[in-house]
Amino acid sequence: PLYSSAASDVYKRQMENRSYIILDLYFLFPIIAHYLKFFLINLLYRKYVPHFTIRQFYPFILFYPFSSSKELIVFRKRKLLSGVAALFLICIGAYWLLHSDKQPEVCPQKVVEQINSGEKKAILTLADGKQVELVSGSAVDKDLGIVQVTGDSMAGLVYRAKDTIVKALEYHLLSVPRAGEYVMTLSDGTKVWINAESEIKYPVVFGPDKREVFITGEAFFEVVKDSLRPFIVHTPNAQTTVLGTSFNVMAYPDERHTEITLLKGAVVVEAAGRNQYIKPGQQVQVDNVSKEMNCREVNAGRYASWKDGLFDFEGMKLEDLAVELSRWYDVDFFFIHAASGQKKFTGAIKRNNSLQFMLDFIEKTSDVRFEVKENVVRVYNR
């Protein structure tokens, strides 16, 4: 016999006087597998589908009342129907996959826009209000009578005075937007580097007794020495007087302090009626609200490294570094966790790298993570 007598006795006692559909598993499942395989193979080759009916299974499906003389495995109708339903769904699914003309939908890859570093660009506003856009490839050559103005995106603006005697001062305004920087040479030969999101107002030709310029933002000066005409830099909250020196001025209106950092020479900083004399390697901080001054020793070269194409930060909070990056790359930082902004970083990296390169550099040396979407950078703790 195919099955044990013990199993047969158990089923006999349970199924007395009742009739069921009897299915011999040993015969039925191999036949189903055979026809399913045959069906799927022909679907793959798209040649034909075998036309068979339930009658072809009759030799292997037995319908008769329960008999105590045979040892059989009995399956309830619900188990049989479940198996048939599963087989039906498999066949329908295979047919749909092979015969559907609709191509599978491909999810588009996330495209991260490359945000490049800033470049040399500015807008020059002349005394009559006309504006000249200074971008890569543009050139300026204007004869303004007492001065010749020339320049391009590489050399910057150069003012060459024809006559040092002027009746009235005429002012020009050079504005550098976010993601920009520019360099210029004033009529006395003083060279000025202007950082992103900054502007400088200056006379086309200086007067006979002093040289005055007005700064908002950040600029580095290499002042030509002239003992008869002191050079004065005005910022919203302080003024700096020099004869001949190299120094950096940072006076952004949204910063907490105005900073004057001296590399060589000597300067006097004045704020709220107080004067502070500083030496090379020192920095004066002026509180933009209280106007209080504080003098300290610093690594002066680090504060002027931006003009040489370098980000150089030492123990800088991430929130302060984010402000510098936002100006240079024209993006906005948003801190998901406020504590992330208090993390401090030390390092140096070239400013001509892309924003993504800069963010990767910070991620590798810290436990923060950045997410860039359009011009917004979100900062997370990692």
TIMARVEX-784319 format. One record per residue: z, y, x of N, C-alpha, C in turn. Coordinates in pm, whole numbers, plus 50000, padded with zeros to 5 digits. Each point is the difference from the previous one (the first is absolute). Layout:
ZYXZYXZYX ...
//
This chain:
500004987950083500005012149917500005012450085 499505011349940499925012550076501335007150009 500904997749905501255007649997501184990449993 501175004850035501184991350002500444996849858 500604988149983500464995849868501175008449954 500835004950092501165008349964499545012949933 498995006350059499475012249942499404997449864 499334988449988499364996649873501034997949891 501104993550034501064997549900500605013049950 500205009750091500585012749960499125007149901 498715000350031499065006849911499844992749867 500084986750003499874992549875501105003749902 501255000850055501145003049913499885014049939 499415009450077499875013849952498865001949902 498974991650011498775002749928499724989949888 500984992349960499774990149896499555006749871 499034992649931499465004249870499315013750005 499565004550116499305012950009498704997950077 499005008749975498714998950067499745012750080 499504998350118499705011450090498664998050064 499505011050051498804999150084500434994750135 499404989350040500384993350125498965003250107 500515004650113499085004350106500354992850127 499054993250054500244993150126499765009650115 501085004650067499915010150107499144995450115 500074987450032499274995050116498505001149984 499535000049873498565001149976499595014349967 500825007049922499585013049950499915010650110 501035001950082500005010950099498914998950106 499704988250051498864999350094498705004349936 499794996949872498765003749933499945015349981 501145006049960500045014649986499685006850133 500634994950107499745005850132498534998650038 499424988449966498594997750034499105010149929 500205001549868499145009249926500275014650037 501265003650030500305013650042499315003250132 500074990850094499345002050129498505001249981 499444991049918498575000349974499605013349934 500825004649909499765012549927500015012150094 500995000850087500135011450091498925000150107 499654988450052498954999450102498695005349945 499684996149878498755004649940500045014849966 501185005249968500125014549980499715007450129 500524995050111499785006550129498525000650034 499314989349977498584999950032499145005349887 500625003149883499305005949886498764991849959 500094987250007498854991749962500104995549855 501094993049970500164995549863501454996449978 500334998849873501354995849962499864986849927 500724990150039499864987049932500415001349855 499174994749913500295000649857500694987049959 501285001149984500724988149958500885003749882 500334989949924500855002149883501244991650015 500895001849903501244992350004499774985149988 498794996349945499704985849986499904993150135 499645007650103499904993850131501364995850054 501085005549940501334996150044500554988149919 499284996549891500554989849911500354986950068 499214995450098500384987450064501375000550066 500515012250025501255001150076501135005549915 499715003649871501035005049911500174989949887 501174994949979500244989449905500785005249883 499494997849880500685004149878500404987349922 501234996749995500454988949917501505001149980 500534993549899501455000549976500764993850116 501265003850007500834994750107500114984949987 499864993450114500094985450003501064995850099 500874991449959501074995750089499514989950102 498764995449986499514989850091499385005950125 499825013650004499375006150119500995009550065 499995001150129500885008850076499215012650038 500325011149928499225012250017500925011950022 499485010650060500725012850011499575008649886 500925005649926499695007749882500215014950031 499045007949966500075014450020500025006849865 500855009049979500035007249875498785009249988 499645003549876498825008049977500075013450074 501185006350004500095013150063499674999650147 500334989150070499664998950141498504998350018 499404992449910498574998250008499275013249977 500445007549896499355012749969500185010150114 501164999850065500225009250114499034997150113 499784987450028499084996550107498575004049968 499584997549874498655003749959499815015050006 501045007749955499925014650003499895005250142 500764994150092499935004350140498634997450057 499434988149971498664996850047498985009849944 500145003649873499075009249936500055013750067 501205004950028500145013250064499435000250140 500194989050073499444999250136498485000849996 499394992849907498545000149991499475013749960 500655006349900499565013249956500135010150113 501134999650074500195009450111498974998350109 499714987550035498994997550103498635004949956 499674997349873498705004649950499905015250003 501065007049961499975014749998499855005850139 500714994350097499925005150138498604998550057 499344988849968498704997450060498865006949927 500155002449869498895005349921500165014749965 501145005850030500175014249967499215008550098 499225009649946499225008950085500835011450054 501185002249946500845011150044500584997050137 499785008850092500494998350135501505002850002 500754993050083501445002650008500245014250048 500975006349937500305014050033500685000750136 499505008550083500555001650134500835012850003 501264998650037500865011850005499575008950114 499795012849976499595008950108501095001450104 499595000450123500965001850108500555014149998 501265001250035500635013150003499435007850118 499445011649971499405008350103501005010950037 500435000150123500935010050049499205010950071 500075011849945499245011050057500555003650137 499125001250098500405003550134500295015050006 501225003450034500385014050013500045003350148 499045007950041499885003450142500935011350038 500105002450129500865010650050499365013649974 500765010450025499495013649983498915003350101 499385011549983498915004250088500045015150016 499175004950089499945014450024499255006849885 500745007649922499405007449890500935011449959 499405010749950500775011749960499115009249916 500635010049941499295010349925500385013650059 498995007550041500215013350058499735010549893 501005008249973499855010949904499905013150077 498865006949984499755012450072500715011849934 499945011550065500705011949951499475004349864 498734997549972499435004149871500194989449891 500714989450030500274989649902499034988450001 498915001150072499034989150008500604988450078 499624988049958500544988050064498904992150070 500384994350114499094991650079500674986550018 499314989549955500554986650014499694994750140 501024995650068499874994750135500244985049996 498924992350010500094985549997499174994450114 500054986850013499244993550106498515003049986 499395004550107498585003150000499685014449967 500985007649952499745014049966500235008850123 499365011650001500135009450112500165014149946 500715008250075500245013849961499515009050113 499285010549964499565010050097499845013249926 501055007950002500015012649925500325011750093 499215010449986500245012450073500685009749905 501295002150022500775008749911500205013950061 499135003650090500065013450060500925000450121 501314999649974500945000950112500324986350058 499544989649934500304986650049498854990649966 499774990450087499024989549976500774987149970 499724993949884500694987849960499024988350010 500344990550081499174988050015500904987749987 499374988849978500794987749994499304988949927 500544987950018499574988249928501204990949982 499764988449940501124991349967500694994350124 499304999650112500604994550121500725010650083 499345011150026500605010550082500935008949921 499865000349868500805008749918499455014250001 500755008949938499605014149995500365007050130 499135008950042500265008150119499665014549968 500995008850018499825014449978499875006850136 498905007350017499775007450125499905014949966 501005007450045500055014349968498985007750082 499255008949934499065008850069500655013250036 500975003949921500665012950020501484998249970 500855003950092501444998549982500615011649924 499205010449974500505011549924499594998349855 501004998749913499734998149858500735010749920 499355004849897500615010349915500924993849895 499604988849945500824993149899499834985050018 501084993049978499964985550018499354993349878 499114990750029499424991549897500504985850021 500374993549891500604986750011499084989249947 500054988750068499364987849953501094989849968 499654990749914500944989349962499324986650023 500634991650078499474986650025500934990049929 499444992749904500784990449921499554985850032 500964991750034499714985950031500584991549887 499184992249930500504992049887500714987350046 500494992449905500544986850031498894991550061 500404990950089499044991450071499075008250088 500505010950053499195008350088500815005650116 499315005450097500605007350112498915008850059 500425010150074498995008750060500605006950121 499115005450084500425007350119499205012850009 500625010450050499325012950011500515007650120 499175009450046500385008950109499945014349948 501165006950006500075013649950499345009750097 499865012449957499255009850079500645003050136 501304997550017500685002350128499954987950091 499404989049952499934987850080501074989749965 500945003749914501034990449958499364988749919 500414987950033499444988449931501024994749899 499514996649880500884995449893499454987249939 500874989949989499674987649929500705000649865 499274997949892500575000849866499994986149938 501174995849953500164986649942499594999949853 500024988149943499604998249860500885008049905 499415004449890500695007449894500705012450057 499285007450080500555012050064498975011249995 500485012150023499085011350008500575010650094 499095007450061500375010750091499215012649965 500705010949991499385013049975500135008250128 498915006350044499975006650130499005011449998 500205010150084499015010950008498784995550080 498865005149960498774996650073500135004550145 500545012050020500325005150133501425005649993 500824996850101501395004850001500075014950031 501095006049953500235014150028500475002150143 500255012550039500325003350139501444997250041 500944998449903501414998950037500634986349973 499414992049915500564986849972498934990949941 500314987150002499104989849946500804992049896 499625001249877500744993549892499104990649921 500564988149971499324990449913501024994849898 499494994249892500864995249892499654985449972 501044991849999499804985549989500754994349880 499314991249928500644991249903499554985950033 500944991050019499644986550042500384997650144 499104994250077500324996650139498865004050092 500365005450116499015004050100500634999550138 499164997350098500425000250140499255011350070 500745007750080499445011850066500054998550152 498905003750063499975002550145499655014750015 501035008150020499865014549996499635005450138 498945008150000499615006950124501025011050029 500445000750124501035009850037499455014249996 500745008849940499665014349994501325007649986 500485005550110501315006650001500045012649914 498845006049972499975012349919499924997149851 499624987849966499854996749858500684986749971 501245000449954500674987449966499264992949887 500104987050001499364991649899501084995949900 499795003049874501014997649896499414990749894 500724989149974499594990449897500965001549882 499455003749885500805001549880499884987449914 501154995149957500054989249901500835005149882 499994993149887500735005249883501475002750024 500634992750095501455001350017500435003750141 499065002750088500375003750137498805006450069 500275006450113498925004850084500334996950145 498954997050076500164995950139499225009650087 500655005450103499385009850089499894994150140 498805000950058499764994550134499125009850078 499964997650133499075007550084498874990850044 500364988550050498994990150038500684986550009 499604990649916500734987449993499244989849917 500554987849993499464989349915501124995149910 499765000249872501044995949905499374995349870 500824992849924499564994649871500835006349889 499315003649892500675005649883499714991149881 501074995749933499864992149878500725007549889 499225004949902500585008349894499344996849866 500084987449960499484996149868500975004749892 499495005449891500905005149896500834989249931 499544987550002500754989449933500964992650093 500135004650122500934994050095501375006849990 501024992950047501365005749997500215010550108 499264998550112500215008950114498675005350053 500085011550064498935004950087500404996550143 499064994350075500314995550136499095006950101 500605005650104499265005850113500414992150123 499024993250062500274991350113499265005350122 500715002050109499435006350120499684989650106 498745000250050499604991150108500115006950135 499565012750009500155007550125500015014949969 500585007650093500125014449979501345003449938 500025010549922501235004449934499645007049870 500834998149898499775006449872501335004649942 499905009449910501155004649923499694997949853 500894992849931499834997349858500965009149922 499485006549898500815009049918499974995249855 501194999449940500124996249859501255006349942 499865006549887501135006149928500805009350090 499305007750085500685009750085500634994350125 499824987250024500564993750120498884995950094 500295000750130499034996150101500504987950076 499064991150035500354988250078498974998350111 500495000450124499144998250117499984985150033 498814994350020499924985850034499174997850125 500304988850067499334996150124499144987649974 499124996550096499184988049982500874987649975 499554991749907500754988149965501045002549892 500015012049944500925003249892499245002749870 500744998549893499425002549868500995007849914 499485009649928500805007449904499614995449861 501014996549921499794996749860500595011249915 499195005049907500455010449908500024994249860 501185000049939500114995049863499225009249907 499084994249923499135008249916500725006249881 501224995849974500775005649889501085009550051 500864995250086501115008250049499615008950117 498874997250065499505007450118500894997950123 500864990249996500834997050116499144993850110 500355003150126499234995050114500834990050079 499294990150053500644989950083499084996950118 500555000650122499214997250121500434986650057 499024991850037500314986750053498984995950105 500414990250083499114994350101499174988949936 498705000050028499104990049942498974995750103 499284989449966498814996150075498845008449946 499785011550064499065009949945498594994549987 499594991550094498654994649995499734992049874 501024993449946499814992149880499635008849881 500555012149994499735008949887498615006350009 499394999450116498665005450016498954989150018 500424987349988499074988950024498864999649899 500205005649883498974999549896498715006750045 500125010850081498795007050045499194991850100 500644990050059499324991050093499584986949932 500035000049868499544988349924500964988549996 501305002949994500994989350005501145002649901 500394989449928501265000149927501074994650094 501005007950028501074995750090501325002749929 500664989349954501235001849925501124991950064 501175006150004501164993950063501205001549905 500454988549949501125000349907499705008149875 498745000049956499605007949883500184991949873 500575006249897500134993449871498624997649940 499904989049928498714996649939499575010749901 500935006249928499625010449905499405012150070 500485003050122499425011150077498644996250059 499914987650046498724995250052498954999849889 500434996349879499074999549887499435013849970 500795010450020499515013649977498875003250098 500184996550127498955002450100498744992049967 500184987549962498844991649968499285005249876 500755004849903499375004949878499105012050027 500395008550093499175011650034498754995850077 500174990450087498884996250088498984991349929 500474991349909499094990849931499715004249855 500615011049957499815005049863500364989349897 501214994750014500524990349905501405004449958 500524993649896501365002749954500824987250007 501205001050055500904988650012501015000149885 500264987849947500984998549894500934988650039 501295003050014500984990150043500594992949878 499684987049986500554992049891501514998350018 500424998250123501434999150033500355011950089 500915008349952500355012350073500534997050140 500674988750015500584996750130498934997950107 498784996649958498924997950097499725012750079 500125011549936499705012650067500965003550111 501184993450003501005003150102499854991550126 499124990449996499784991650118499375008450111 500394997450123499545008150114499024992150086 499075007350057498934993750078499805007650132 499614992450099499655005750130498694993750045 499065008250043498724994650045498995011050021 498824996250044498905009450022498704992949966 499125007049932498724994249960498975011149985 498764997050028498945010149994499755004349856 499755012849985499775005549866498624996549945 499074995650083498664997149950499884986149939 501114992549994499984987149932500015001949849 499524989949930499995000749854501434999149946 500155003749874501314999349937500504985649997 499124990449967500424986249992500524995050133 499355004150109500454996150133501425005550024 500215012349960501315006350018501074992849919 499684996749875500984993249915500304986050052 498994993050048500214986750058500925000950121 499825010450079500835002150119501475001749960 500255007649895501375002149955500584987349940 499194992749922500484987749937500434989750104 499274999150110500304990150102501295003050075 500445012449995501205003950074501165003349907 499894996249873501065003449906500024989949887 500905002249905500114991249884499585007249873 498935007950010499435006549883498594994949977 499535001949879498654995649962499325011449925 498695001750027499235010749937498954994249905 499765007549894498934996649906499175012649976 498714999450033499125011649992499084998449881 500005010049914499085000349887499465014249989 498695001050024499345013150008500725008450105 500555011549963500655008650099501525000249984 500534989049946501444998949982500494987950080 501065002250079500584989250079501404997449947 500234987849951501334996249952500724992350109 501285003250017500804994150107501074991149938 500064987450044500974990249949500854994850114 501204995749966500804992150094499424986050005 500054993950114499454986350013501144990150020 
//
